[in-house]
Every structure is written in C-alpha cells, then in structure tokens.
Amino acid sequence: MENDLKVYRAKKDLTQEDLAEKLSVSRQTINAIETGKYDPSLELAFKIADFFESKIEDIFQSPD
C-alpha cells in the first residue's frame, strides 16, 4: 500500500520516534509503514488518520 505518512509527519515536524510515541507503536513500525514494508491494521490506520485530522484515503492509497 502506498502512503504519504512521511509527508504528513514532516508537516508536523515530527521524527519517526515522536510519531511512534504518540501512536503507541515502535519507531520500526513507523519506518516500515513509510517504506511500504508493512501495511498498518485498520485500527492503526484510523489512529494515524485521526492524529493528522485527515481521512485514511488521503494518507493511504492502493497501488494502481
């Protein structure tokens, strides 16, 4: 799954560690999501979208 998580994180000037702490996940999880090596659970995807006050589909996109 493609995503713009790194862009959203950068807009808030957060490190991967900062975001991980706020979402109660590991920094490695954030890194894996950003690099496309891991697709978050629906629960985590909603948590991320809520944190950035965005829609899931604005952050995460299906590959064409």
ChimeraX commands (.cxc) that place a marker at each C-alpha (Angstrom):
marker #1 position 0.00,0.00,0.00 radius 0.5
marker #1 position 1.38,3.39,-0.93 radius 0.5
marker #1 position 1.20,6.18,1.61 radius 0.5
marker #1 position 2.14,9.76,2.36 radius 0.5
marker #1 position 2.83,9.20,6.03 radius 0.5
marker #1 position 6.35,10.65,5.78 radius 0.5
marker #1 position 4.93,13.84,4.22 radius 0.5
marker #1 position 2.28,14.21,6.92 radius 0.5
marker #1 position 4.88,13.55,9.63 radius 0.5
marker #1 position 7.25,16.14,8.14 radius 0.5
marker #1 position 4.49,18.77,8.01 radius 0.5
marker #1 position 4.20,18.48,11.80 radius 0.5
marker #1 position 7.99,18.40,12.18 radius 0.5
marker #1 position 7.88,15.03,13.94 radius 0.5
marker #1 position 10.55,12.35,13.95 radius 0.5
marker #1 position 9.57,8.72,13.47 radius 0.5
marker #1 position 10.21,8.28,17.19 radius 0.5
marker #1 position 7.91,11.21,18.07 radius 0.5
marker #1 position 5.07,9.82,15.98 radius 0.5
marker #1 position 5.60,6.30,17.28 radius 0.5
marker #1 position 5.29,7.52,20.87 radius 0.5
marker #1 position 2.10,9.45,20.11 radius 0.5
marker #1 position 0.56,6.37,18.44 radius 0.5
marker #1 position 1.89,3.85,20.99 radius 0.5
marker #1 position 3.83,1.85,18.40 radius 0.5
marker #1 position 7.54,1.33,17.78 radius 0.5
marker #1 position 9.70,3.56,15.61 radius 0.5
marker #1 position 10.36,0.48,13.50 radius 0.5
marker #1 position 6.62,0.20,12.79 radius 0.5
marker #1 position 6.50,3.81,11.55 radius 0.5
marker #1 position 9.59,3.20,9.40 radius 0.5
marker #1 position 8.12,0.00,7.93 radius 0.5
marker #1 position 4.85,1.77,7.07 radius 0.5
marker #1 position 6.65,4.70,5.47 radius 0.5
marker #1 position 8.86,2.43,3.36 radius 0.5
marker #1 position 5.94,0.23,2.28 radius 0.5
marker #1 position 7.24,-2.88,4.05 radius 0.5
marker #1 position 4.24,-3.06,6.38 radius 0.5
marker #1 position 0.57,-2.23,5.93 radius 0.5
marker #1 position -0.98,-0.98,9.18 radius 0.5
marker #1 position -4.02,-2.64,10.66 radius 0.5
marker #1 position -7.27,-0.83,10.03 radius 0.5
marker #1 position -7.26,0.24,13.68 radius 0.5
marker #1 position -3.78,1.76,13.36 radius 0.5
marker #1 position -4.66,3.39,10.03 radius 0.5
marker #1 position -7.65,5.10,11.70 radius 0.5
marker #1 position -5.45,6.15,14.61 radius 0.5
marker #1 position -2.94,7.70,12.19 radius 0.5
marker #1 position -5.68,9.49,10.23 radius 0.5
marker #1 position -7.25,10.81,13.44 radius 0.5
marker #1 position -3.89,12.06,14.69 radius 0.5
marker #1 position -3.33,14.02,11.47 radius 0.5
marker #1 position -7.00,15.09,11.31 radius 0.5
marker #1 position -7.26,13.58,7.83 radius 0.5
marker #1 position -9.11,10.83,6.03 radius 0.5
marker #1 position -7.47,7.42,5.73 radius 0.5
marker #1 position -7.67,7.63,1.94 radius 0.5
marker #1 position -5.74,10.93,1.98 radius 0.5
marker #1 position -2.78,9.22,3.68 radius 0.5
marker #1 position -3.02,5.68,2.30 radius 0.5
marker #1 position -3.61,4.80,-1.35 radius 0.5
marker #1 position -3.94,1.48,-3.15 radius 0.5
marker #1 position -1.29,0.97,-5.81 radius 0.5
marker #1 position -2.60,1.47,-9.33 radius 0.5
marker link #1:1,2 radius 0.2
marker link #1:2,3 radius 0.2
marker link #1:3,4 radius 0.2
marker link #1:4,5 radius 0.2
marker link #1:5,6 radius 0.2
marker link #1:6,7 radius 0.2
marker link #1:7,8 radius 0.2
marker link #1:8,9 radius 0.2
marker link #1:9,10 radius 0.2
marker link #1:10,11 radius 0.2
marker link #1:11,12 radius 0.2
marker link #1:12,13 radius 0.2
marker link #1:13,14 radius 0.2
marker link #1:14,15 radius 0.2
marker link #1:15,16 radius 0.2
marker link #1:16,17 radius 0.2
marker link #1:17,18 radius 0.2
marker link #1:18,19 radius 0.2
marker link #1:19,20 radius 0.2
marker link #1:20,21 radius 0.2
marker link #1:21,22 radius 0.2
marker link #1:22,23 radius 0.2
marker link #1:23,24 radius 0.2
marker link #1:24,25 radius 0.2
marker link #1:25,26 radius 0.2
marker link #1:26,27 radius 0.2
marker link #1:27,28 radius 0.2
marker link #1:28,29 radius 0.2
marker link #1:29,30 radius 0.2
marker link #1:30,31 radius 0.2
marker link #1:31,32 radius 0.2
marker link #1:32,33 radius 0.2
marker link #1:33,34 radius 0.2
marker link #1:34,35 radius 0.2
marker link #1:35,36 radius 0.2
marker link #1:36,37 radius 0.2
marker link #1:37,38 radius 0.2
marker link #1:38,39 radius 0.2
marker link #1:39,40 radius 0.2
marker link #1:40,41 radius 0.2
marker link #1:41,42 radius 0.2
marker link #1:42,43 radius 0.2
marker link #1:43,44 radius 0.2
marker link #1:44,45 radius 0.2
marker link #1:45,46 radius 0.2
marker link #1:46,47 radius 0.2
marker link #1:47,48 radius 0.2
marker link #1:48,49 radius 0.2
marker link #1:49,50 radius 0.2
marker link #1:50,51 radius 0.2
marker link #1:51,52 radius 0.2
marker link #1:52,53 radius 0.2
marker link #1:53,54 radius 0.2
marker link #1:54,55 radius 0.2
marker link #1:55,56 radius 0.2
marker link #1:56,57 radius 0.2
marker link #1:57,58 radius 0.2
marker link #1:58,59 radius 0.2
marker link #1:59,60 radius 0.2
marker link #1:60,61 radius 0.2
marker link #1:61,62 radius 0.2
marker link #1:62,63 radius 0.2
marker link #1:63,64 radius 0.2
view
